[in-house]
Amino acid sequence: MIYLAADHAGFELKETIKAHLVQKGHKVKDMGAYSLNLTDDYPDFVRPVAQAVANDPERSRGIVFGGSGQGEDNAADKVLGVRSVVYYGGPLEIVELSRKHNNANVLSLGARFLTSEQAMKAVDLWLATAFEKGRHERRIKKINSGA
């Protein structure tokens, strides 16, 4: 399951990516916002996504959207078991490495800095990239234990 959430700044990109994921056959659950509301607050939508991912880390991922993606990333990372990465442009290698080395399970996208095409490429790469395990597993265990 791929859980999605966005505030007003990320709402339009969330809707675009949601359609893209559904078209590719992914199971998607939209956790809001469900309409454009310029006074909404991203933690209200991001936290439920992070909790859903933390409750089923083997079979779920989250993608959250905001203006820069920074606040959404911070909110997601407050939930134990979540490893979020923020992407707002530049080399896609950061998206790939977040999966290979950190087993990132939430992707936070900065909608004010990405085109729809850039976001789709990042999402597709992130979903297609597997965790390398090995030496990285030790570090993930430390993160998950709060160490």
Secondary structure, DSSP 8 states (H G I E B T S, - for coil): -EEEEE-TTTHHHHHHHHHHHHHTT--EEE-S--S--TT--THHHHHHHHHHHHHSTTT-EEEEEESSSHHHHHHHHTSTT--EEEE-SS-THHHHHHHHTT---EEEEETTT--HHHHHHHHHHHHH-----THHHHHHHHHHHT-
